[in-house]
Amino acid sequence: MTVQKGVGNQPLNLHQICLDEASVAAYRIGLDGRLLETNKAASEQTGYSREELSSMSIFDIDKGASPERFEEIGRMIREKGALKFTSRFTKKDGTDFPAEITTSIAAFEGSEFAVSFVHDISDREKLQEELRLTQFCFDNASLAIYRIRSSDGKIITTNKKASEQTGYTREELCAMSVPDLDPTFSMDKRDEYQDRLNTEGPYTVESVHRHKNGAIFPVEILVDHIAFEKNEYHLTFVTDITERKKAEKDRSRIKTRLIHSQKMEALGTLAGGIAHDFNNILSGILGYATLAKRASIEDSNISRYIHQILTAGMRAKDLVGQILAFSRRTMVLKAPVDIGLIVKEVIKLLQVSLPSAIEIRHSIPSNLGMVLADGIQIHQLVMNLCTNACHAMKDKGGILKLTLLPRSITEPDLTVDGRLEPGRYLELMVSDSGHGMDEETLLHMFDPYFTTKDVGEGTGLGLSVVHGIVKGLGGGIKVRSKPRAGTEFCILFPVTDREPEQETPEQGALPTGNEHILFVDDEEALTEFGKDLLEDLGYSVETRSNGDDSLEAVRMHPGRYALLITDMIMPGMAGDKLATEIKKIQPDIRIILCTGFSALPAADHLDRAGIQRVLMKPVTVRGLADAVREILDDRP
């Protein structure tokens, strides 16, 4: 057996051999800090040889050691026994490492010394750092994270975001179960979640959570499953998707508006086309009825019958005007209008269309004054208000009341749009005894597309249109409404001193002439009417049904025609294009353009085409006769 020798060739006993071969670094340190003895593990730990270590003190390798600290540790050991603490040890290569030191004081042969066992805890500290980082990431993640016991849904751990999201503290959340947080959760849903996890693995689901203040908000949950030390958990990552849902709703609303707008545009185009064709038909009806009335014996039955035809035809003309307004193919032409007459006309329409459960009461005096407005817009405004009022009473019936009164405002008055300046106004009040509106509805009632009606029952444009019309007239709106107490709209229209233009009476002699006229329209009834009327007045008239034939006629006989009367919309060549081409052949020809649309080309375009007058269909006998004579007499 080989006897190992220690420092100074002293024999080593068995305890010394065990200490020397131990895997933990051991140091015997004098009370002055000098290293008296070390083992092999200490050399391996520090990189110094045992001889080098024997010439050093603890202060050379322990960065946290100092004589004062060393003495303090000695006192603590004598008071409490062995002491464990951490420090940092320096290696021979200059690097250092974290050390856990267990120190006690021993006595041998009258001498005291410290015995220290030093563990390199680099791996432990690294693991602890990783654990701290993991916990930090968990606590500060942007998603709310929950660790939930799978067996009963008990919340075990949450992070800071979960508290921010729900308003509960972490302690409060950890005292709750999933059903306390998710009002839609049930054991059946838990089983469903587990089945999905087993078959699909982690997955995402949408649900709702309840905030501490009672508010319910939508969430998206990523659900996963983990097992740890024979315990099973659900790990969930929760995102508050309130803003996303709002954005989706906004996108859906915009898409709905776009689809509705496209439908309205298509419907408007269709309505405009129908109105154009109907104007052509009306032109023939009104024209021939006027000729027939002129040829009939005054006060005879036939004359009265024809008068009724003309009256109905003019009502149809007004209806076409409304269709054109709907299709947005009409200009807003303001003129002095009697609002009372329009309101009475709307009441007549409503009386034959409303259910018997809704009673109409009205007080509409005559001759209250004129308002500078577009009569078609006023008709639309009154109809929209009445339609909304009737809808509010559709279930239980009620009373629709319309009142028109003069109103004098002597100082600025507040309306939903702001101030209404002093002056003379007409006040139209439309009230109902329906379900009324709450504050939220009152706040948004004039917003475009805002509606409380069911899908398919309204567009949300009615009151928005009313608001736009009134604002355009310089008027004001007041609204009074409460839930279950009905609604009253007060519309204030500024009164104008302008008098309405008097229409030229159809009676009396029509102007005559003997010029040559080219009459162009693709409607045979209109060309026949124009030919009959104008020839009866002494003119020579040729007719054509399209632009190409008309242009050819002028080429064949340049200078023959003093006047061209042409429709605007025709197959092939439009009326304005025809006018431009004919002007190139015969610059001095006079031109009248007829159209069934109120939306006209720009004035400079008409001037370039050489068009002197535009007549709106349906063209009346008086209107056509006077226009022809005026244009021909205005020749240079």
C-alpha positions in Angstrom: 0.0 0.0 0.0 1.3 3.4 -0.9 1.2 6.0 1.8 0.3 9.5 0.4 2.3 12.4 1.7 0.8 15.8 2.2 2.5 19.2 2.3 5.8 19.0 4.1 6.0 15.2 3.6 3.7 14.6 6.6 1.8 11.2 6.5 -1.9 11.4 5.7 -4.5 9.5 7.8 -7.6 8.0 6.3 -9.7 11.1 6.9 -7.2 13.1 5.1 -7.2 10.8 2.1 -11.0 10.9 1.9 -11.0 14.7 2.1 -8.3 14.9 -0.6 -10.3 12.7 -3.0 -13.7 14.3 -2.3 -15.5 15.8 -5.3 -16.2 19.1 -3.5 -13.5 21.7 -3.1 -12.2 21.9 0.6 -10.2 24.6 2.2 -8.6 24.7 5.7 -8.1 28.4 6.4 -6.2 30.0 9.2 -7.9 32.7 11.3 -5.7 35.2 9.5 -7.2 34.1 6.1 -4.1 32.1 5.0 -4.9 28.9 3.1 -3.4 26.1 5.2 -4.5 23.2 3.2 -6.7 22.4 0.1 -7.7 19.3 -1.8 -7.5 18.3 -5.4 -11.0 19.5 -6.1 -10.0 23.0 -5.0 -7.1 23.0 -7.5 -9.4 21.8 -10.3 -11.9 24.4 -9.4 -9.5 27.4 -9.3 -6.8 26.3 -11.7 -4.1 26.8 -9.1 -1.9 24.0 -8.0 -2.0 22.9 -4.3 1.5 24.4 -3.8 0.3 27.7 -5.3 -2.8 27.7 -3.1 -0.7 27.1 0.0 1.1 30.4 -0.6 -2.2 32.3 -1.0 -4.9 33.6 1.3 -8.7 33.4 1.0 -8.7 37.1 0.0 -6.8 36.2 -3.2 -9.5 33.9 -4.5 -12.8 35.0 -2.8 -13.8 38.3 -4.4 -16.3 38.9 -1.5 -13.8 38.3 1.2 -11.9 40.9 3.3 -10.3 40.8 6.7 -13.3 42.5 8.2 -15.8 40.3 6.5 -13.7 37.2 7.5 -13.8 38.2 11.1 -17.5 38.9 11.0 -18.2 35.5 9.5 -16.1 33.9 12.3 -18.2 35.7 15.0 -21.4 34.5 13.3 -20.2 30.9 13.2 -19.2 31.0 16.9 -22.7 32.3 17.7 -24.9 30.2 15.3 -22.7 27.3 14.2 -21.8 26.4 10.6 -22.7 29.1 8.0 -23.7 28.8 4.4 -23.4 31.8 2.0 -22.5 32.7 -1.5 -19.7 34.6 -3.1 -17.6 34.7 -6.2 -14.3 32.9 -6.6 -11.5 34.0 -9.0 -9.7 31.4 -11.1 -6.1 31.5 -12.1 -7.1 32.6 -15.6 -8.8 35.6 -14.3 -12.4 34.4 -14.7 -14.7 34.0 -11.8 -17.6 31.8 -10.9 -20.4 31.8 -8.4 -19.7 29.8 -5.3 -21.8 28.4 -2.5 -19.6 28.2 0.7 -20.3 26.1 3.8 -17.9 27.2 6.6 -17.4 26.0 10.2 -14.6 26.5 12.7 -12.6 23.6 14.1 -9.9 23.3 16.7 -6.9 20.9 16.7 -4.1 20.7 19.2 -4.9 24.1 20.6 -5.3 25.8 17.2 -8.5 27.1 15.5 -9.0 27.2 11.8 -11.9 27.5 9.4 -13.0 24.6 7.2 -14.8 25.6 4.0 -16.5 23.5 1.4 -17.0 25.4 -1.9 -19.5 24.4 -4.6 -19.3 25.9 -8.1 -23.0 26.9 -8.6 -22.6 28.2 -12.2 -25.0 25.6 -13.6 -27.5 26.3 -10.8 -27.4 30.1 -11.3 -27.8 29.6 -15.0 -30.8 27.4 -14.4 -32.2 30.0 -11.9 -31.6 32.8 -14.4 -33.4 30.8 -17.1 -36.3 30.2 -14.6 -36.4 33.9 -13.8 -36.4 34.8 -17.4 -39.1 32.3 -18.1 -41.2 33.7 -15.2 -40.5 37.2 -16.4 -41.7 36.3 -19.9 -44.7 34.6 -18.5 -45.6 37.6 -16.3 -45.0 40.2 -19.0 -46.4 38.4 -22.0 -48.8 40.5 -24.2 -51.4 37.6 -24.0 -53.3 36.7 -20.9 -52.0 33.2 -19.8 -53.9 30.8 -17.6 -52.7 27.4 -16.2 -55.9 25.5 -15.4 -56.3 22.2 -13.7 -57.9 19.9 -16.2 -59.8 17.8 -13.7 -62.0 20.6 -12.3 -61.2 23.8 -14.3 -59.6 25.5 -11.3 -57.3 28.4 -12.3 -53.8 27.6 -10.8 -51.6 30.4 -12.3 -52.1 33.5 -14.3 -49.9 36.4 -15.4 -50.1 40.2 -15.2 -51.9 40.5 -18.6 -54.7 38.4 -17.3 -55.3 40.8 -14.4 -55.1 43.8 -16.7 -57.6 42.1 -19.1 -60.2 41.1 -16.5 -59.7 43.6 -13.7 -59.1 40.9 -11.1 -55.9 40.6 -9.1 -53.8 37.5 -9.6 -54.9 36.2 -6.2 -58.6 36.7 -7.1 -58.1 34.9 -10.4 -56.4 31.9 -8.7 -59.4 31.6 -6.4 -61.7 31.2 -9.4 -62.6 28.5 -11.9 -63.2 28.9 -15.6 -67.0 29.2 -15.4 -66.5 32.2 -13.1 -64.6 33.9 -15.9 -66.4 32.5 -19.0 -70.2 32.6 -18.6 -70.6 30.3 -21.6 -68.3 27.5 -20.2 -69.8 24.2 -19.1 -68.6 20.7 -18.4 -69.9 19.7 -21.8 -67.7 22.3 -23.4 -64.8 21.2 -21.3 -65.2 17.6 -22.6 -65.5 19.1 -26.1 -62.3 21.0 -25.7 -60.5 17.9 -24.4 -61.7 15.8 -27.3 -60.4 18.4 -29.8 -57.1 18.5 -28.0 -56.8 14.7 -28.3 -57.6 14.7 -32.0 -56.3 18.0 -33.3 -53.7 19.1 -30.8 -53.6 22.8 -29.8 -56.4 24.9 -31.4 -58.0 28.3 -31.3 -61.6 29.0 -30.2 -63.6 32.2 -29.6 -65.6 32.8 -26.5 -66.3 35.7 -24.0 -65.0 36.6 -20.6 -66.6 38.6 -17.8 -64.7 41.6 -16.5 -64.7 42.4 -12.8 -67.0 45.3 -13.5 -69.5 42.9 -15.1 -68.8 43.8 -18.7 -68.7 41.0 -21.2 -65.9 41.1 -23.8 -65.0 38.8 -26.7 -61.8 36.8 -26.5 -59.8 34.4 -28.7 -58.3 31.5 -26.8 -55.4 29.2 -27.9 -55.9 26.0 -25.9 -53.1 23.5 -25.2 -52.6 20.6 -22.8 -49.6 19.8 -20.6 -48.8 17.1 -18.1 -46.4 17.7 -15.2 -45.5 15.3 -12.4 -48.7 13.2 -13.0 -50.8 16.3 -13.0 -52.7 17.5 -16.1 -53.4 21.1 -17.0 -54.9 23.2 -19.7 -52.7 26.1 -20.8 -54.6 28.9 -22.4 -53.4 32.0 -24.2 -56.2 34.6 -24.3 -56.5 37.7 -26.5 -59.1 40.4 -26.1 -60.6 40.8 -29.6 -63.0 43.6 -28.8 -61.3 45.9 -31.4 -61.1 43.2 -34.0 -64.8 42.4 -33.6 -65.5 46.1 -33.9 -63.4 46.3 -37.0 -65.1 43.3 -38.5 -68.4 44.8 -37.7 -67.3 48.1 -39.4 -66.1 46.2 -42.4 -69.4 44.3 -42.6 -71.3 47.5 -42.3 -69.2 49.1 -45.0 -69.7 46.1 -47.2 -73.5 46.2 -46.6 -73.5 49.9 -47.4 -71.5 49.3 -50.6 -73.9 46.5 -51.7 -76.8 48.7 -50.8 -75.3 51.7 -52.7 -74.7 49.5 -55.7 -78.3 48.3 -55.5 -79.6 51.8 -55.2 -77.4 52.9 -58.1 -78.8 50.0 -60.2 -82.3 50.8 -59.1 -81.8 54.5 -59.8 -80.5 53.7 -63.3 -83.5 51.5 -63.9 -85.9 54.1 -62.5 -84.3 56.8 -64.6 -84.7 54.7 -67.8 -88.3 54.0 -66.9 -88.9 57.7 -66.3 -87.3 58.6 -69.7 -89.6 56.2 -71.5 -92.6 57.3 -69.5 -91.9 60.9 -70.4 -91.9 60.0 -74.0 -95.3 58.3 -73.6 -96.6 61.3 -71.6 -95.5 63.7 -74.3 -97.7 61.9 -76.8 -100.7 61.7 -74.3 -100.5 65.3 -73.2 -99.7 66.6 -76.7 -102.6 64.9 -78.4 -104.9 65.6 -75.5 -104.1 69.3 -75.8 -104.8 69.2 -79.5 -108.0 67.4 -78.9 -109.1 69.9 -76.3 -108.3 72.8 -78.6 -110.4 71.2 -81.3 -113.3 70.4 -78.9 -116.3 72.5 -78.1 -115.7 74.4 -74.9 -117.8 73.2 -71.9 -118.8 70.1 -73.8 -118.6 66.6 -72.2 -115.7 65.7 -74.5 -113.9 68.9 -73.4 -114.4 68.0 -69.8 -113.2 64.5 -70.4 -110.1 65.7 -72.1 -109.5 68.1 -69.3 -109.5 65.2 -66.9 -107.0 63.4 -69.1 -104.7 66.4 -69.0 -105.0 66.7 -65.2 -104.1 63.1 -64.8 -101.3 63.5 -67.2 -99.8 66.4 -65.3 -100.0 64.4 -62.1 -98.1 61.6 -63.9 -95.6 64.2 -65.0 -95.0 65.2 -61.3 -94.7 61.5 -60.4 -92.0 61.1 -63.1 -90.2 64.1 -61.5 -90.1 62.2 -58.2 -88.7 59.1 -60.0 -86.0 61.2 -61.6 -85.2 62.7 -58.2 -84.9 59.2 -56.7 -82.6 58.2 -59.5 -80.5 61.3 -59.0 -81.0 62.3 -62.6 -82.5 65.6 -61.7 -81.1 69.0 -60.7 -82.2 70.7 -57.6 -84.2 73.6 -59.0 -85.3 76.0 -56.3 -88.4 78.1 -56.9 -91.1 79.5 -54.6 -93.4 76.6 -53.6 -96.5 76.4 -51.5 -95.5 73.8 -48.9 -99.1 73.4 -47.7 -100.2 72.1 -51.2 -97.4 69.5 -51.1 -98.3 68.4 -47.6 -101.9 67.9 -48.6 -100.9 65.9 -51.6 -98.8 63.6 -49.4 -101.8 63.2 -47.0 -104.0 62.1 -49.9 -101.4 59.4 -50.9 -101.1 58.2 -47.2 -104.9 58.0 -46.7 -105.3 55.3 -49.3 -102.2 53.3 -48.3 -102.1 53.4 -44.5 -103.7 50.6 -42.3 -107.0 51.6 -40.6 -105.3 51.4 -37.2 -103.4 54.6 -38.0 -105.5 57.8 -37.9 -104.3 60.9 -39.8 -105.1 64.3 -38.3 -104.0 67.5 -40.0 -104.3 71.2 -39.9 -102.8 72.7 -43.1 -104.1 76.3 -43.7 -103.8 77.9 -47.1 -101.7 80.9 -48.2 -99.2 80.9 -45.4 -96.4 82.0 -47.6 -93.8 80.6 -50.1 -90.6 78.7 -49.4 -87.7 78.8 -51.9 -87.2 75.1 -52.5 -87.5 72.2 -54.9 -91.0 70.8 -54.7 -89.9 67.3 -55.3 -87.5 67.4 -52.4 -90.2 68.8 -50.1 -92.5 66.0 -51.2 -89.7 63.5 -50.4 -89.0 65.1 -47.0 -92.7 65.0 -45.9 -93.1 61.4 -47.1 -89.9 60.3 -45.2 -91.1 61.8 -42.0 -94.6 60.3 -42.3 -93.2 56.9 -43.3 -91.0 56.9 -40.2 -93.9 57.9 -38.0 -96.2 55.2 -39.4 -93.5 52.6 -38.9 -93.3 53.6 -35.2 -97.0 52.8 -34.9 -97.2 49.7 -37.1 -97.8 47.2 -34.3 -100.4 49.0 -32.2 -101.6 51.8 -34.5 -102.0 55.4 -33.3 -102.4 59.0 -34.5 -100.3 60.7 -37.2 -100.6 64.4 -36.9 -99.4 67.1 -39.4 -99.6 70.8 -38.6 -98.3 73.8 -40.6 -98.1 77.2 -38.9 -96.3 80.5 -39.5 -93.5 81.1 -37.1 -91.6 84.4 -36.4 -88.3 84.0 -34.7 -87.0 87.3 -33.1 -83.7 86.0 -31.7 -81.4 83.1 -32.6 -83.0 79.8 -31.9 -81.3 76.5 -31.2 -82.0 73.4 -33.5 -80.2 70.1 -33.9 -77.8 71.8 -36.3 -77.1 74.8 -34.2 -78.5 78.4 -34.4 -81.4 79.4 -36.6 -81.3 83.1 -37.5 -84.2 85.4 -36.7 -86.8 85.7 -39.5 -90.1 84.4 -40.8 -90.5 80.7 -41.1 -93.1 78.0 -41.7 -93.1 75.3 -39.1 -94.2 71.9 -40.2 -94.9 69.5 -37.2 -95.1 65.8 -37.9 -95.9 63.8 -34.8 -96.8 60.2 -33.9 -98.0 58.3 -30.9 -95.6 55.4 -31.5 -92.8 53.8 -29.4 -90.6 56.9 -29.3 -86.7 57.0 -29.3 -84.1 56.7 -26.5 -81.1 59.0 -26.1 -78.8 56.8 -28.1 -81.2 56.7 -31.0 -81.7 60.5 -30.9 -78.0 60.9 -31.0 -77.5 58.9 -34.2 -80.9 59.3 -36.0 -79.5 61.6 -38.7 -76.4 59.4 -39.4 -76.5 57.9 -42.9 -77.5 54.2 -42.8 -78.4 54.3 -39.1 -81.6 52.5 -38.6 -83.5 50.7 -35.8 -85.7 48.8 -38.3 -85.3 45.1 -39.0 -83.3 43.9 -42.0 -85.3 44.6 -45.2 -87.5 47.2 -43.6 -85.4 50.3 -44.0 -82.1 51.7 -45.4 -81.2 54.2 -42.7 -81.3 57.0 -45.3 -84.7 58.5 -44.6 -83.9 61.0 -41.8 -80.4 61.6 -43.3 -82.1 62.8 -46.5 -84.5 64.9 -44.5 -81.6 66.5 -42.6 -79.7 67.2 -45.9 -82.7 68.8 -47.5 -83.5 71.1 -44.5 -79.9 72.1 -44.2 -79.7 72.9 -47.9 -82.7 75.2 -47.5 -81.2 77.1 -44.6 -83.9 75.7 -42.2 -83.8 73.9 -38.9 -85.0 70.7 -37.2 -86.2 70.2 -33.7 -87.0 66.7 -32.3 -88.9 65.8 -29.2 -89.1 62.1 -28.3 -89.1 59.7 -25.3 -89.4 55.9 -25.1 -93.1 54.9 -25.2 -94.2 58.6 -25.5 -94.1 59.2 -29.3 -92.0 61.5 -31.4 -92.5 65.0 -32.9 -90.4 66.5 -35.6 -90.6 70.3 -36.1 -89.2 71.5 -39.5 -88.6 75.2 -39.9 -88.6 76.5 -43.5 -87.5 80.1 -44.2 -90.2 82.1 -46.0 -89.3 83.9 -49.2 -90.8 87.1 -50.6 -90.4 85.9 -54.2 -93.6 85.2 -56.1 -93.9 82.0 -58.1 -93.6 82.3 -61.8 -96.9 82.2 -63.6 -97.1 79.4 -66.2 -98.2 80.5 -69.7 -101.8 79.4 -70.1 -102.5 76.7 -72.7 -105.5 78.7 -73.9 -105.1 81.5 -76.5 -103.8 81.6 -80.0 -100.5 79.7 -80.7 -97.8 81.4 -82.7 -97.6 80.3 -86.3 -94.9 80.2 -89.0 -94.0 78.8 -92.4 -90.4 77.7 -91.9 -89.0 74.2 -92.7 -88.4 72.0 -89.6 -86.6 68.7 -89.2 -88.2 66.8 -86.2 -86.1 63.8 -84.9 -87.2 61.3 -82.2 -87.0 57.5 -82.0 -90.6 57.4 -80.6 -93.0 57.4 -83.5 -95.8 58.8 -81.5 -93.7 61.9 -80.7 -92.7 62.5 -84.3 -96.3 62.2 -85.4 -97.4 64.6 -82.6 -94.7 67.1 -83.5 -95.5 66.9 -87.2 -99.3 67.3 -86.6 -98.9 70.2 -84.2 -96.3 72.2 -86.2 -98.0 71.6 -89.6 -101.3 72.8 -88.0 -99.4 76.0 -87.2 -98.2 76.4 -90.8 -94.7 74.9 -90.7 -93.3 72.4 -93.2 -92.2 69.4 -91.2 -90.0 66.4 -92.0 -89.5 63.6 -89.4 -86.7 61.2 -88.8 -86.3 58.4 -86.2 -82.5 58.4 -85.8 -79.4 60.6 -86.1 -77.8 59.0 -89.1 -80.9 59.5 -91.3 -81.3 63.1 -90.0 -77.6 63.8 -90.9 -78.1 62.4 -94.3 -81.2 64.5 -94.9 -79.2 67.7 -94.1 -76.3 66.6 -96.3 -78.7 66.0 -99.2 -80.5 69.4 -98.8 -78.2 71.8 -97.1 -80.0 75.1 -96.2 -83.5 73.6 -96.4 -84.1 73.4 -92.7 -84.4 76.5 -90.5 -84.8 74.5 -87.3 -83.8 71.1 -85.9 -85.8 69.6 -83.0 -84.1 66.5 -81.7 -84.4 64.1 -78.8 -81.4 63.7 -76.6 -81.3 59.9 -76.1 -81.6 57.9 -79.3 -80.1 54.7 -80.6 -76.8 55.3 -82.4 -76.2 59.0 -82.4 -77.3 61.1 -79.4 -79.0 64.4 -79.9 -76.1 66.6 -78.9 -73.8 64.7 -81.2 -76.3 65.1 -84.0 -76.5 68.9 -83.4 -72.7 69.2 -83.6 -72.5 67.3 -86.9 -75.3 69.2 -88.5 -73.8 72.5 -87.5 -70.7 71.6 -89.5 -72.9 71.3 -92.6 -75.3 74.1 -91.9 -73.9 76.6 -89.3 -76.9 78.9 -89.3 -79.5 76.2 -88.4 -81.4 76.7 -85.1 -81.6 73.7 -82.7 -84.0 72.7 -79.9 -83.0 69.7 -77.7 -85.7 67.6 -76.0 -84.9 65.3 -73.1 -86.7 63.2 -70.5 -83.8 63.6 -68.0 -83.4 66.7 -65.8 -79.7 66.3 -65.6 -78.5 68.3 -68.6 -75.1 68.5 -70.2 -73.0 71.4 -69.1 -73.9 74.8 -70.6 -70.6 75.2 -72.4 -71.2 71.8 -74.0 -74.6 72.9 -75.2 -73.1 76.1 -76.6 -70.4 74.2 -78.5 -73.1 71.9 -80.0 -75.0 75.0 -81.2 -78.1 74.2 -79.1 -80.3 77.3 -78.4 -83.0 75.8 -76.2 -83.6 72.7 -74.1 -87.2 71.5 -73.6 -88.0 69.0 -70.8 -90.3 66.1 -71.6 -93.2 65.8 -71.6 -93.3 68.7 -73.9 -96.6 70.7 -73.9 -98.2 72.2 -77.0 -97.8 75.7 -75.7 -94.3 75.1 -74.7 -93.3 73.7 -78.0 -95.1 76.3 -80.1 -93.7 79.2 -78.2 -90.2 77.8 -78.2 -90.2 77.2 -81.9 -91.3 80.7 -82.7 -88.9 82.3 -80.2 -85.9 80.4 -81.6 -86.8 81.2 -85.2 -87.4 84.9 -84.5 -84.1 85.1 -82.7 -82.1 84.1 -85.9 -79.3 86.5 -86.7 
